[in-house]
Amino acid sequence: MFFQITGTRDADMVGVGATPERRVAVFDALPTGDKAQLVLQDADHMTFAGQTGRAVEIVPREAVTRDVQAAQHALMASISSVWWRATLLGDTAARRRLLAPQGLRQGDIWRQK
């Protein structure tokens, strides 16, 4: 069981060569099974820090990333809640909702295997 969330701008923060493409590739390298991946268009590494306002601005960010962050936080909370209901509780209604999650924006990618 694996659920990965990353973004199209989720780049290297500490100089180890991480790129959005490498982060996405992790999903394909894992064994097939109960796994899912959400790739958010324009999300950068700080999108996933759980902070807002000045605290999230400790690194330079694109305006588009700031503009969509609140909606992306809501989407991550929604989809991850449905994912855990489906996988941990065996909730069949939640599993059906994962076939076409609500709230994805143009450019977002949702995959399951």
Jmol script that loads the backbone (N, CA, C; Angstrom):
load data "model"
ATOM      1  N   MET A   1       0.855  -1.163   0.000  1.00  0.00           N
ATOM      2  CA  MET A   1       0.000   0.000   0.000  1.00  0.00           C
ATOM      3  C   MET A   1       0.909   1.236   0.000  1.00  0.00           C
ATOM      4  N   PHE A   2       0.678   2.131  -0.970  1.00  0.00           N
ATOM      5  CA  PHE A   2       1.524   3.308  -1.106  1.00  0.00           C
ATOM      6  C   PHE A   2       0.716   4.423  -1.751  1.00  0.00           C
ATOM      7  N   PHE A   3       0.806   5.621  -1.187  1.00  0.00           N
ATOM      8  CA  PHE A   3       0.143   6.800  -1.744  1.00  0.00           C
ATOM      9  C   PHE A   3       1.167   7.915  -1.810  1.00  0.00           C
ATOM     10  N   GLN A   4       1.483   8.361  -3.010  1.00  0.00           N
ATOM     11  CA  GLN A   4       2.485   9.397  -3.226  1.00  0.00           C
ATOM     12  C   GLN A   4       1.815  10.665  -3.735  1.00  0.00           C
ATOM     13  N   ILE A   5       2.229  11.794  -3.170  1.00  0.00           N
ATOM     14  CA  ILE A   5       1.779  13.097  -3.661  1.00  0.00           C
ATOM     15  C   ILE A   5       3.030  13.920  -3.975  1.00  0.00           C
ATOM     16  N   THR A   6       3.078  14.494  -5.164  1.00  0.00           N
ATOM     17  CA  THR A   6       4.184  15.345  -5.564  1.00  0.00           C
ATOM     18  C   THR A   6       3.640  16.416  -6.502  1.00  0.00           C
ATOM     19  N   GLY A   7       4.529  17.249  -7.020  1.00  0.00           N
ATOM     20  CA  GLY A   7       4.096  18.338  -7.892  1.00  0.00           C
ATOM     21  C   GLY A   7       5.020  18.528  -9.074  1.00  0.00           C
ATOM     22  N   THR A   8       4.514  19.193 -10.084  1.00  0.00           N
ATOM     23  CA  THR A   8       5.291  19.415 -11.302  1.00  0.00           C
ATOM     24  C   THR A   8       6.449  20.395 -11.087  1.00  0.00           C
ATOM     25  N   ARG A   9       6.466  21.086  -9.945  1.00  0.00           N
ATOM     26  CA  ARG A   9       7.569  21.997  -9.621  1.00  0.00           C
ATOM     27  C   ARG A   9       8.282  21.576  -8.330  1.00  0.00           C
ATOM     28  N   ASP A  10       8.097  20.314  -7.943  1.00  0.00           N
ATOM     29  CA  ASP A  10       8.685  19.789  -6.703  1.00  0.00           C
ATOM     30  C   ASP A  10      10.146  19.432  -6.961  1.00  0.00           C
ATOM     31  N   ALA A  11      10.987  20.452  -6.930  1.00  0.00           N
ATOM     32  CA  ALA A  11      12.388  20.304  -7.318  1.00  0.00           C
ATOM     33  C   ALA A  11      13.303  20.133  -6.109  1.00  0.00           C
ATOM     34  N   ASP A  12      14.583  20.104  -6.389  1.00  0.00           N
ATOM     35  CA  ASP A  12      15.633  19.863  -5.401  1.00  0.00           C
ATOM     36  C   ASP A  12      15.708  20.995  -4.380  1.00  0.00           C
ATOM     37  N   MET A  13      15.649  20.639  -3.113  1.00  0.00           N
ATOM     38  CA  MET A  13      15.724  21.636  -2.046  1.00  0.00           C
ATOM     39  C   MET A  13      17.055  21.605  -1.303  1.00  0.00           C
ATOM     40  N   VAL A  14      17.765  20.478  -1.371  1.00  0.00           N
ATOM     41  CA  VAL A  14      18.983  20.343  -0.561  1.00  0.00           C
ATOM     42  C   VAL A  14      20.197  19.904  -1.371  1.00  0.00           C
ATOM     43  N   GLY A  15      20.132  19.977  -2.690  1.00  0.00           N
ATOM     44  CA  GLY A  15      21.288  19.703  -3.514  1.00  0.00           C
ATOM     45  C   GLY A  15      21.597  18.236  -3.754  1.00  0.00           C
ATOM     46  N   VAL A  16      20.579  17.394  -3.773  1.00  0.00           N
ATOM     47  CA  VAL A  16      20.819  15.967  -4.020  1.00  0.00           C
ATOM     48  C   VAL A  16      20.377  15.540  -5.418  1.00  0.00           C
ATOM     49  N   GLY A  17      19.960  16.482  -6.237  1.00  0.00           N
ATOM     50  CA  GLY A  17      19.588  16.182  -7.609  1.00  0.00           C
ATOM     51  C   GLY A  17      18.144  15.772  -7.815  1.00  0.00           C
ATOM     52  N   ALA A  18      17.287  15.981  -6.831  1.00  0.00           N
ATOM     53  CA  ALA A  18      15.876  15.643  -6.990  1.00  0.00           C
ATOM     54  C   ALA A  18      15.246  16.537  -8.048  1.00  0.00           C
ATOM     55  N   THR A  19      14.430  15.944  -8.878  1.00  0.00           N
ATOM     56  CA  THR A  19      13.685  16.683  -9.889  1.00  0.00           C
ATOM     57  C   THR A  19      12.232  16.216  -9.839  1.00  0.00           C
ATOM     58  N   PRO A  20      11.328  17.006 -10.387  1.00  0.00           N
ATOM     59  CA  PRO A  20       9.940  16.530 -10.444  1.00  0.00           C
ATOM     60  C   PRO A  20       9.829  15.186 -11.176  1.00  0.00           C
ATOM     61  N   GLU A  21      10.598  15.022 -12.227  1.00  0.00           N
ATOM     62  CA  GLU A  21      10.553  13.775 -12.992  1.00  0.00           C
ATOM     63  C   GLU A  21      11.026  12.586 -12.154  1.00  0.00           C
ATOM     64  N   ARG A  22      12.069  12.770 -11.377  1.00  0.00           N
ATOM     65  CA  ARG A  22      12.556  11.678 -10.503  1.00  0.00           C
ATOM     66  C   ARG A  22      11.549  11.359  -9.407  1.00  0.00           C
ATOM     67  N   ARG A  23      10.905  12.368  -8.880  1.00  0.00           N
ATOM     68  CA  ARG A  23       9.904  12.122  -7.832  1.00  0.00           C
ATOM     69  C   ARG A  23       8.725  11.332  -8.403  1.00  0.00           C
ATOM     70  N   VAL A  24       8.288  11.670  -9.609  1.00  0.00           N
ATOM     71  CA  VAL A  24       7.188  10.955 -10.252  1.00  0.00           C
ATOM     72  C   VAL A  24       7.598   9.514 -10.555  1.00  0.00           C
ATOM     73  N   ALA A  25       8.842   9.310 -10.957  1.00  0.00           N
ATOM     74  CA  ALA A  25       9.324   7.980 -11.346  1.00  0.00           C
ATOM     75  C   ALA A  25       9.309   6.977 -10.195  1.00  0.00           C
ATOM     76  N   VAL A  26       9.322   7.443  -8.962  1.00  0.00           N
ATOM     77  CA  VAL A  26       9.270   6.535  -7.810  1.00  0.00           C
ATOM     78  C   VAL A  26       8.060   5.616  -7.916  1.00  0.00           C
ATOM     79  N   PHE A  27       6.935   6.153  -8.317  1.00  0.00           N
ATOM     80  CA  PHE A  27       5.691   5.387  -8.419  1.00  0.00           C
ATOM     81  C   PHE A  27       5.859   4.184  -9.342  1.00  0.00           C
ATOM     82  N   ASP A  28       6.444   4.407 -10.507  1.00  0.00           N
ATOM     83  CA  ASP A  28       6.612   3.323 -11.471  1.00  0.00           C
ATOM     84  C   ASP A  28       7.608   2.277 -10.994  1.00  0.00           C
ATOM     85  N   ALA A  29       8.543   2.671 -10.146  1.00  0.00           N
ATOM     86  CA  ALA A  29       9.556   1.733  -9.654  1.00  0.00           C
ATOM     87  C   ALA A  29       9.030   0.815  -8.552  1.00  0.00           C
ATOM     88  N   LEU A  30       7.915   1.162  -7.945  1.00  0.00           N
ATOM     89  CA  LEU A  30       7.348   0.341  -6.878  1.00  0.00           C
ATOM     90  C   LEU A  30       6.594  -0.848  -7.461  1.00  0.00           C
ATOM     91  N   PRO A  31       6.523  -1.949  -6.712  1.00  0.00           N
ATOM     92  CA  PRO A  31       5.750  -3.099  -7.206  1.00  0.00           C
ATOM     93  C   PRO A  31       4.288  -2.715  -7.423  1.00  0.00           C
ATOM     94  N   THR A  32       3.679  -3.340  -8.422  1.00  0.00           N
ATOM     95  CA  THR A  32       2.256  -3.122  -8.660  1.00  0.00           C
ATOM     96  C   THR A  32       1.480  -3.663  -7.475  1.00  0.00           C
ATOM     97  N   GLY A  33       0.452  -2.970  -7.111  1.00  0.00           N
ATOM     98  CA  GLY A  33      -0.365  -3.368  -5.977  1.00  0.00           C
ATOM     99  C   GLY A  33      -1.299  -2.240  -5.637  1.00  0.00           C
ATOM    100  N   ASP A  34      -1.619  -2.102  -4.401  1.00  0.00           N
ATOM    101  CA  ASP A  34      -2.533  -1.051  -3.970  1.00  0.00           C
ATOM    102  C   ASP A  34      -1.738   0.231  -3.788  1.00  0.00           C
ATOM    103  N   LYS A  35      -1.519   0.939  -4.901  1.00  0.00           N
ATOM    104  CA  LYS A  35      -0.744   2.176  -4.845  1.00  0.00           C
ATOM    105  C   LYS A  35      -1.416   3.238  -5.695  1.00  0.00           C
ATOM    106  N   ALA A  36      -1.179   4.489  -5.327  1.00  0.00           N
ATOM    107  CA  ALA A  36      -1.750   5.620  -6.052  1.00  0.00           C
ATOM    108  C   ALA A  36      -0.759   6.777  -6.043  1.00  0.00           C
ATOM    109  N   GLN A  37      -0.915   7.630  -7.041  1.00  0.00           N
ATOM    110  CA  GLN A  37      -0.054   8.801  -7.163  1.00  0.00           C
ATOM    111  C   GLN A  37      -0.885   9.998  -7.578  1.00  0.00           C
ATOM    112  N   LEU A  38      -0.677  11.103  -6.879  1.00  0.00           N
ATOM    113  CA  LEU A  38      -1.293  12.381  -7.227  1.00  0.00           C
ATOM    114  C   LEU A  38      -0.170  13.352  -7.545  1.00  0.00           C
ATOM    115  N   VAL A  39      -0.154  13.851  -8.777  1.00  0.00           N
ATOM    116  CA  VAL A  39       0.831  14.852  -9.198  1.00  0.00           C
ATOM    117  C   VAL A  39       0.057  16.145  -9.429  1.00  0.00           C
ATOM    118  N   LEU A  40       0.377  17.154  -8.648  1.00  0.00           N
ATOM    119  CA  LEU A  40      -0.338  18.433  -8.710  1.00  0.00           C
ATOM    120  C   LEU A  40       0.383  19.412  -9.625  1.00  0.00           C
ATOM    121  N   GLN A  41      -0.343  19.910 -10.598  1.00  0.00           N
ATOM    122  CA  GLN A  41       0.196  20.905 -11.523  1.00  0.00           C
ATOM    123  C   GLN A  41       0.613  22.151 -10.751  1.00  0.00           C
ATOM    124  N   ASP A  42       1.860  22.574 -10.943  1.00  0.00           N
ATOM    125  CA  ASP A  42       2.434  23.791 -10.364  1.00  0.00           C
ATOM    126  C   ASP A  42       2.716  23.724  -8.865  1.00  0.00           C
ATOM    127  N   ALA A  43       2.577  22.560  -8.243  1.00  0.00           N
ATOM    128  CA  ALA A  43       2.937  22.447  -6.820  1.00  0.00           C
ATOM    129  C   ALA A  43       4.461  22.336  -6.700  1.00  0.00           C
ATOM    130  N   ASP A  44       5.035  23.123  -5.790  1.00  0.00           N
ATOM    131  CA  ASP A  44       6.471  23.030  -5.531  1.00  0.00           C
ATOM    132  C   ASP A  44       6.691  22.333  -4.188  1.00  0.00           C
ATOM    133  N   HIS A  45       7.930  22.196  -3.796  1.00  0.00           N
ATOM    134  CA  HIS A  45       8.239  21.452  -2.574  1.00  0.00           C
ATOM    135  C   HIS A  45       7.582  22.076  -1.342  1.00  0.00           C
ATOM    136  N   MET A  46       7.512  23.396  -1.303  1.00  0.00           N
ATOM    137  CA  MET A  46       6.936  24.069  -0.146  1.00  0.00           C
ATOM    138  C   MET A  46       5.418  23.891  -0.063  1.00  0.00           C
ATOM    139  N   THR A  47       4.780  23.522  -1.160  1.00  0.00           N
ATOM    140  CA  THR A  47       3.349  23.231  -1.135  1.00  0.00           C
ATOM    141  C   THR A  47       3.056  22.143  -0.105  1.00  0.00           C
ATOM    142  N   PHE A  48       3.995  21.227   0.070  1.00  0.00           N
ATOM    143  CA  PHE A  48       3.803  20.064   0.939  1.00  0.00           C
ATOM    144  C   PHE A  48       4.349  20.268   2.350  1.00  0.00           C
ATOM    145  N   ALA A  49       4.808  21.479   2.661  1.00  0.00           N
ATOM    146  CA  ALA A  49       5.406  21.753   3.969  1.00  0.00           C
ATOM    147  C   ALA A  49       4.361  21.940   5.066  1.00  0.00           C
ATOM    148  N   GLY A  50       3.118  22.143   4.673  1.00  0.00           N
ATOM    149  CA  GLY A  50       2.057  22.318   5.659  1.00  0.00           C
ATOM    150  C   GLY A  50       1.976  23.715   6.235  1.00  0.00           C
ATOM    151  N   GLN A  51       2.706  24.631   5.643  1.00  0.00           N
ATOM    152  CA  GLN A  51       2.726  25.996   6.141  1.00  0.00           C
ATOM    153  C   GLN A  51       2.039  26.920   5.152  1.00  0.00           C
ATOM    154  N   THR A  52       1.708  28.106   5.608  1.00  0.00           N
ATOM    155  CA  THR A  52       1.143  29.134   4.743  1.00  0.00           C
ATOM    156  C   THR A  52       1.797  30.466   5.093  1.00  0.00           C
ATOM    157  N   GLY A  53       1.512  31.468   4.298  1.00  0.00           N
ATOM    158  CA  GLY A  53       2.018  32.814   4.580  1.00  0.00           C
ATOM    159  C   GLY A  53       3.525  32.908   4.471  1.00  0.00           C
ATOM    160  N   ARG A  54       4.119  33.747   5.310  1.00  0.00           N
ATOM    161  CA  ARG A  54       5.559  34.007   5.249  1.00  0.00           C
ATOM    162  C   ARG A  54       6.403  32.769   5.519  1.00  0.00           C
ATOM    163  N   ALA A  55       5.914  31.855   6.347  1.00  0.00           N
ATOM    164  CA  ALA A  55       6.688  30.657   6.696  1.00  0.00           C
ATOM    165  C   ALA A  55       6.995  29.795   5.473  1.00  0.00           C
ATOM    166  N   VAL A  56       6.119  29.804   4.481  1.00  0.00           N
ATOM    167  CA  VAL A  56       6.319  28.989   3.297  1.00  0.00           C
ATOM    168  C   VAL A  56       7.189  29.695   2.260  1.00  0.00           C
ATOM    169  N   GLU A  57       7.503  30.945   2.490  1.00  0.00           N
ATOM    170  CA  GLU A  57       8.278  31.744   1.540  1.00  0.00           C
ATOM    171  C   GLU A  57       9.769  31.765   1.871  1.00  0.00           C
ATOM    172  N   ILE A  58      10.273  30.732   2.502  1.00  0.00           N
ATOM    173  CA  ILE A  58      11.701  30.710   2.851  1.00  0.00           C
ATOM    174  C   ILE A  58      12.582  30.429   1.642  1.00  0.00           C
ATOM    175  N   VAL A  59      11.974  30.025   0.538  1.00  0.00           N
ATOM    176  CA  VAL A  59      12.683  29.843  -0.729  1.00  0.00           C
ATOM    177  C   VAL A  59      11.905  30.593  -1.805  1.00  0.00           C
ATOM    178  N   PRO A  60      12.581  30.987  -2.882  1.00  0.00           N
ATOM    179  CA  PRO A  60      11.862  31.674  -3.961  1.00  0.00           C
ATOM    180  C   PRO A  60      10.786  30.756  -4.562  1.00  0.00           C
ATOM    181  N   ARG A  61       9.605  31.321  -4.827  1.00  0.00           N
ATOM    182  CA  ARG A  61       8.492  30.551  -5.374  1.00  0.00           C
ATOM    183  C   ARG A  61       7.859  31.317  -6.534  1.00  0.00           C
ATOM    184  N   GLU A  62       7.246  30.583  -7.428  1.00  0.00           N
ATOM    185  CA  GLU A  62       6.525  31.175  -8.545  1.00  0.00           C
ATOM    186  C   GLU A  62       5.153  31.658  -8.060  1.00  0.00           C
ATOM    187  N   ALA A  63       4.653  32.721  -8.648  1.00  0.00           N
ATOM    188  CA  ALA A  63       3.351  33.261  -8.265  1.00  0.00           C
ATOM    189  C   ALA A  63       2.237  32.240  -8.470  1.00  0.00           C
ATOM    190  N   VAL A  64       2.294  31.476  -9.553  1.00  0.00           N
ATOM    191  CA  VAL A  64       1.243  30.492  -9.824  1.00  0.00           C
ATOM    192  C   VAL A  64       1.180  29.442  -8.708  1.00  0.00           C
ATOM    193  N   THR A  65       2.320  29.104  -8.151  1.00  0.00           N
ATOM    194  CA  THR A  65       2.354  28.121  -7.077  1.00  0.00           C
ATOM    195  C   THR A  65       1.655  28.661  -5.838  1.00  0.00           C
ATOM    196  N   ARG A  66       1.919  29.906  -5.511  1.00  0.00           N
ATOM    197  CA  ARG A  66       1.233  30.544  -4.383  1.00  0.00           C
ATOM    198  C   ARG A  66      -0.270  30.615  -4.626  1.00  0.00           C
ATOM    199  N   ASP A  67      -0.659  30.962  -5.851  1.00  0.00           N
ATOM    200  CA  ASP A  67      -2.065  31.159  -6.179  1.00  0.00           C
ATOM    201  C   ASP A  67      -2.897  29.894  -6.029  1.00  0.00           C
ATOM    202  N   VAL A  68      -2.321  28.735  -6.287  1.00  0.00           N
ATOM    203  CA  VAL A  68      -3.104  27.486  -6.256  1.00  0.00           C
ATOM    204  C   VAL A  68      -2.914  26.688  -4.968  1.00  0.00           C
ATOM    205  N   GLN A  69      -2.055  27.161  -4.091  1.00  0.00           N
ATOM    206  CA  GLN A  69      -1.705  26.362  -2.905  1.00  0.00           C
ATOM    207  C   GLN A  69      -2.899  26.033  -2.009  1.00  0.00           C
ATOM    208  N   ALA A  70      -3.754  26.983  -1.716  1.00  0.00           N
ATOM    209  CA  ALA A  70      -4.893  26.708  -0.826  1.00  0.00           C
ATOM    210  C   ALA A  70      -5.808  25.640  -1.420  1.00  0.00           C
ATOM    211  N   ALA A  71      -6.084  25.741  -2.708  1.00  0.00           N
ATOM    212  CA  ALA A  71      -6.917  24.732  -3.369  1.00  0.00           C
ATOM    213  C   ALA A  71      -6.227  23.373  -3.362  1.00  0.00           C
ATOM    214  N   GLN A  72      -4.915  23.367  -3.539  1.00  0.00           N
ATOM    215  CA  GLN A  72      -4.185  22.102  -3.523  1.00  0.00           C
ATOM    216  C   GLN A  72      -4.182  21.476  -2.134  1.00  0.00           C
ATOM    217  N   HIS A  73      -4.068  22.271  -1.100  1.00  0.00           N
ATOM    218  CA  HIS A  73      -4.140  21.730   0.260  1.00  0.00           C
ATOM    219  C   HIS A  73      -5.491  21.071   0.500  1.00  0.00           C
ATOM    220  N   ALA A  74      -6.552  21.712   0.059  1.00  0.00           N
ATOM    221  CA  ALA A  74      -7.895  21.140   0.218  1.00  0.00           C
ATOM    222  C   ALA A  74      -8.024  19.842  -0.583  1.00  0.00           C
ATOM    223  N   LEU A  75      -7.498  19.832  -1.791  1.00  0.00           N
ATOM    224  CA  LEU A  75      -7.556  18.631  -2.631  1.00  0.00           C
ATOM    225  C   LEU A  75      -6.770  17.486  -2.009  1.00  0.00           C
ATOM    226  N   MET A  76      -5.578  17.773  -1.508  1.00  0.00           N
ATOM    227  CA  MET A  76      -4.773  16.725  -0.864  1.00  0.00           C
ATOM    228  C   MET A  76      -5.496  16.145   0.344  1.00  0.00           C
ATOM    229  N   ALA A  77      -6.109  16.991   1.132  1.00  0.00           N
ATOM    230  CA  ALA A  77      -6.850  16.505   2.307  1.00  0.00           C
ATOM    231  C   ALA A  77      -8.016  15.628   1.881  1.00  0.00           C
ATOM    232  N   SER A  78      -8.724  16.050   0.865  1.00  0.00           N
ATOM    233  CA  SER A  78      -9.887  15.302   0.398  1.00  0.00           C
ATOM    234  C   SER A  78      -9.497  13.941  -0.175  1.00  0.00           C
ATOM    235  N   ILE A  79      -8.576  13.944  -1.136  1.00  0.00           N
ATOM    236  CA  ILE A  79      -8.207  12.684  -1.788  1.00  0.00           C
ATOM    237  C   ILE A  79      -7.507  11.738  -0.823  1.00  0.00           C
ATOM    238  N   SER A  80      -6.642  12.260   0.035  1.00  0.00           N
ATOM    239  CA  SER A  80      -5.959  11.360   0.973  1.00  0.00           C
ATOM    240  C   SER A  80      -6.938  10.745   1.966  1.00  0.00           C
ATOM    241  N   SER A  81      -7.945  11.499   2.384  1.00  0.00           N
ATOM    242  CA  SER A  81      -8.964  10.940   3.279  1.00  0.00           C
ATOM    243  C   SER A  81      -9.728   9.808   2.601  1.00  0.00           C
ATOM    244  N   VAL A  82     -10.100  10.035   1.345  1.00  0.00           N
ATOM    245  CA  VAL A  82     -10.811   8.996   0.595  1.00  0.00           C
ATOM    246  C   VAL A  82      -9.902   7.784   0.390  1.00  0.00           C
ATOM    247  N   TRP A  83      -8.643   8.016   0.061  1.00  0.00           N
ATOM    248  CA  TRP A  83      -7.676   6.926  -0.145  1.00  0.00           C
ATOM    249  C   TRP A  83      -7.572   6.054   1.109  1.00  0.00           C
ATOM    250  N   TRP A  84      -7.392   6.700   2.267  1.00  0.00           N
ATOM    251  CA  TRP A  84      -7.230   5.922   3.499  1.00  0.00           C
ATOM    252  C   TRP A  84      -8.516   5.205   3.884  1.00  0.00           C
ATOM    253  N   ARG A  85      -9.658   5.796   3.628  1.00  0.00           N
ATOM    254  CA  ARG A  85     -10.930   5.094   3.883  1.00  0.00           C
ATOM    255  C   ARG A  85     -11.017   3.838   3.013  1.00  0.00           C
ATOM    256  N   ALA A  86     -10.633   3.994   1.759  1.00  0.00           N
ATOM    257  CA  ALA A  86     -10.704   2.857   0.832  1.00  0.00           C
ATOM    258  C   ALA A  86      -9.718   1.756   1.208  1.00  0.00           C
ATOM    259  N   THR A  87      -8.494   2.136   1.539  1.00  0.00           N
ATOM    260  CA  THR A  87      -7.469   1.117   1.776  1.00  0.00           C
ATOM    261  C   THR A  87      -7.487   0.560   3.189  1.00  0.00           C
ATOM    262  N   LEU A  88      -7.677   1.389   4.185  1.00  0.00           N
ATOM    263  CA  LEU A  88      -7.617   0.903   5.560  1.00  0.00           C
ATOM    264  C   LEU A  88      -8.945   0.341   6.055  1.00  0.00           C
ATOM    265  N   LEU A  89     -10.035   0.927   5.580  1.00  0.00           N
ATOM    266  CA  LEU A  89     -11.346   0.489   6.053  1.00  0.00           C
ATOM    267  C   LEU A  89     -12.073  -0.418   5.057  1.00  0.00           C
ATOM    268  N   GLY A  90     -11.519  -0.543   3.855  1.00  0.00           N
ATOM    269  CA  GLY A  90     -12.184  -1.346   2.839  1.00  0.00           C
ATOM    270  C   GLY A  90     -13.495  -0.740   2.377  1.00  0.00           C
ATOM    271  N   ASP A  91     -13.612   0.567   2.432  1.00  0.00           N
ATOM    272  CA  ASP A  91     -14.826   1.294   2.082  1.00  0.00           C
ATOM    273  C   ASP A  91     -15.010   1.263   0.553  1.00  0.00           C
ATOM    274  N   THR A  92     -15.997   0.511   0.092  1.00  0.00           N
ATOM    275  CA  THR A  92     -16.193   0.370  -1.355  1.00  0.00           C
ATOM    276  C   THR A  92     -16.677   1.668  -2.007  1.00  0.00           C
ATOM    277  N   ALA A  93     -17.452   2.469  -1.308  1.00  0.00           N
ATOM    278  CA  ALA A  93     -17.887   3.755  -1.863  1.00  0.00           C
ATOM    279  C   ALA A  93     -16.678   4.674  -2.058  1.00  0.00           C
ATOM    280  N   ALA A  94     -15.757   4.676  -1.105  1.00  0.00           N
ATOM    281  CA  ALA A  94     -14.530   5.470  -1.233  1.00  0.00           C
ATOM    282  C   ALA A  94     -13.700   4.949  -2.404  1.00  0.00           C
ATOM    283  N   ARG A  95     -13.611   3.649  -2.555  1.00  0.00           N
ATOM    284  CA  ARG A  95     -12.850   3.053  -3.662  1.00  0.00           C
ATOM    285  C   ARG A  95     -13.433   3.516  -5.003  1.00  0.00           C
ATOM    286  N   ARG A  96     -14.743   3.583  -5.104  1.00  0.00           N
ATOM    287  CA  ARG A  96     -15.375   4.061  -6.345  1.00  0.00           C
ATOM    288  C   ARG A  96     -15.052   5.537  -6.592  1.00  0.00           C
ATOM    289  N   ARG A  97     -15.034   6.341  -5.526  1.00  0.00           N
ATOM    290  CA  ARG A  97     -14.715   7.777  -5.692  1.00  0.00           C
ATOM    291  C   ARG A  97     -13.289   7.972  -6.206  1.00  0.00           C
ATOM    292  N   LEU A  98     -12.409   7.023  -5.907  1.00  0.00           N
ATOM    293  CA  LEU A  98     -11.031   7.131  -6.375  1.00  0.00           C
ATOM    294  C   LEU A  98     -10.889   6.876  -7.875  1.00  0.00           C
ATOM    295  N   LEU A  99     -11.911   6.327  -8.501  1.00  0.00           N
ATOM    296  CA  LEU A  99     -11.861   6.105  -9.942  1.00  0.00           C
ATOM    297  C   LEU A  99     -11.834   7.428 -10.701  1.00  0.00           C
ATOM    298  N   ALA A 100     -12.457   8.454 -10.145  1.00  0.00           N
ATOM    299  CA  ALA A 100     -12.478   9.791 -10.744  1.00  0.00           C
ATOM    300  C   ALA A 100     -12.580  10.817  -9.615  1.00  0.00           C
ATOM    301  N   PRO A 101     -11.463  11.079  -8.920  1.00  0.00           N
ATOM    302  CA  PRO A 101     -11.501  11.998  -7.770  1.00  0.00           C
ATOM    303  C   PRO A 101     -12.013  13.387  -8.145  1.00  0.00           C
ATOM    304  N   GLN A 102     -12.809  13.951  -7.254  1.00  0.00           N
ATOM    305  CA  GLN A 102     -13.341  15.300  -7.438  1.00  0.00           C
ATOM    306  C   GLN A 102     -12.261  16.338  -7.133  1.00  0.00           C
ATOM    307  N   GLY A 103     -12.284  17.439  -7.881  1.00  0.00           N
ATOM    308  CA  GLY A 103     -11.431  18.578  -7.565  1.00  0.00           C
ATOM    309  C   GLY A 103     -10.112  18.650  -8.304  1.00  0.00           C
ATOM    310  N   LEU A 104      -9.815  17.676  -9.161  1.00  0.00           N
ATOM    311  CA  LEU A 104      -8.563  17.753  -9.914  1.00  0.00           C
ATOM    312  C   LEU A 104      -8.623  18.943 -10.871  1.00  0.00           C
ATOM    313  N   ARG A 105      -7.499  19.653 -10.971  1.00  0.00           N
ATOM    314  CA  ARG A 105      -7.390  20.783 -11.901  1.00  0.00           C
ATOM    315  C   ARG A 105      -6.756  20.299 -13.196  1.00  0.00           C
ATOM    316  N   GLN A 106      -6.875  21.095 -14.239  1.00  0.00           N
ATOM    317  CA  GLN A 106      -6.215  20.765 -15.500  1.00  0.00           C
ATOM    318  C   GLN A 106      -4.713  20.619 -15.232  1.00  0.00           C
ATOM    319  N   GLY A 107      -4.143  19.541 -15.704  1.00  0.00           N
ATOM    320  CA  GLY A 107      -2.718  19.274 -15.518  1.00  0.00           C
ATOM    321  C   GLY A 107      -2.422  18.385 -14.328  1.00  0.00           C
ATOM    322  N   ASP A 108      -3.353  18.229 -13.397  1.00  0.00           N
ATOM    323  CA  ASP A 108      -3.162  17.291 -12.280  1.00  0.00           C
ATOM    324  C   ASP A 108      -3.238  15.868 -12.838  1.00  0.00           C
ATOM    325  N   ILE A 109      -2.501  14.967 -12.226  1.00  0.00           N
ATOM    326  CA  ILE A 109      -2.489  13.567 -12.652  1.00  0.00           C
ATOM    327  C   ILE A 109      -2.843  12.689 -11.477  1.00  0.00           C
ATOM    328  N   TRP A 110      -3.779  11.777 -11.671  1.00  0.00           N
ATOM    329  CA  TRP A 110      -4.157  10.793 -10.676  1.00  0.00           C
ATOM    330  C   TRP A 110      -3.969   9.420 -11.303  1.00  0.00           C
ATOM    331  N   ARG A 111      -3.156   8.579 -10.648  1.00  0.00           N
ATOM    332  CA  ARG A 111      -2.930   7.228 -11.150  1.00  0.00           C
ATOM    333  C   ARG A 111      -3.073   6.233 -10.011  1.00  0.00           C
ATOM    334  N   GLN A 112      -3.583   5.053 -10.372  1.00  0.00           N
ATOM    335  CA  GLN A 112      -3.676   3.935  -9.434  1.00  0.00           C
ATOM    336  C   GLN A 112      -3.227   2.671 -10.134  1.00  0.00           C
ATOM    337  N   LYS A 113      -2.570   1.794  -9.389  1.00  0.00           N
ATOM    338  CA  LYS A 113      -2.179   0.477  -9.925  1.00  0.00           C
ATOM    339  C   LYS A 113      -2.311  -0.544  -8.828  1.00  0.00           C
TER     340      LYS A 113
END
end "model"
wireframe off; spacefill off
backbone 0.3
color backbone group
